[in-house]
Amino acid sequence: MFQSAGIAPRANDQGDAFVLDAILITAGIVVIACSLFYKLLLLLYQADQRAAERRREKSLRDDRPGWF
């Protein structure tokens, strides 16, 4: 088909496709890794916020005058 139009396919067209596939796969892996890392940081931040809230509640309970 290409030869009738005067365009000869290059010998390394398959190699170019594999390089492009490798680049896209690598970019996909990087995006997924960054997304998981972000979710981990978000979970750690939320856990820290919950722990801080529990500490605040405990300190407020300790400050109240009790029976003893």
C-alpha positions as CSV (number, residue, x, y, z in Angstrom):
1,M,0.0,0.0,0.0
2,F,2.7,2.5,1.0
3,Q,5.0,1.4,-1.8
4,S,2.5,2.3,-4.4
5,A,2.3,5.9,-3.1
6,G,6.1,6.1,-3.2
7,I,6.5,5.9,0.5
8,A,8.7,3.0,1.7
9,P,8.2,1.9,5.3
10,R,11.3,2.3,7.5
11,A,13.0,-0.7,8.8
12,N,12.7,0.4,12.5
13,D,9.0,1.2,12.6
14,Q,8.4,-1.7,14.9
15,G,11.2,-0.5,17.2
16,D,9.6,3.0,17.4
17,A,6.3,1.5,18.4
18,F,8.0,-0.5,21.1
19,V,9.8,2.5,22.4
20,L,6.5,4.5,22.5
21,D,4.8,1.6,24.3
22,A,7.6,1.5,26.8
23,I,7.4,5.3,27.4
24,L,3.6,5.1,27.8
25,I,3.8,2.2,30.2
26,T,6.5,3.9,32.3
27,A,4.4,7.1,32.4
28,G,1.4,5.0,33.5
29,I,3.4,3.3,36.3
30,V,4.7,6.7,37.5
31,V,1.2,8.2,37.6
32,I,-0.2,5.2,39.5
33,A,2.8,5.3,41.9
34,C,2.3,9.0,42.5
35,S,-1.4,8.5,43.1
36,L,-0.8,5.8,45.6
37,F,1.8,7.9,47.4
38,Y,-0.6,10.8,47.6
39,K,-3.3,8.5,49.0
40,L,-0.9,7.2,51.6
41,L,0.1,10.7,52.7
42,L,-3.6,11.7,52.9
43,L,-4.3,8.7,55.1
44,L,-1.4,9.5,57.3
45,Y,-2.6,13.1,57.6
46,Q,-6.1,12.1,58.4
47,A,-4.9,9.6,61.0
48,D,-2.8,12.4,62.6
49,Q,-5.8,14.7,62.7
50,R,-7.9,12.0,64.4
51,A,-5.2,11.4,66.9
52,A,-4.9,15.1,67.6
53,E,-8.6,15.3,68.1
54,R,-8.6,12.5,70.6
55,R,-5.7,14.2,72.5
56,R,-7.7,17.4,72.6
57,E,-10.8,15.6,73.9
58,K,-8.8,13.7,76.5
59,S,-7.2,16.9,77.7
60,L,-10.6,18.6,78.0
61,R,-11.9,15.7,80.0
62,D,-8.9,15.8,82.3
63,D,-9.4,19.6,82.9
64,R,-13.0,19.2,84.1
65,P,-13.5,19.1,87.8
66,G,-14.3,15.6,88.9
67,W,-15.5,13.9,92.0
68,F,-12.0,13.0,93.1
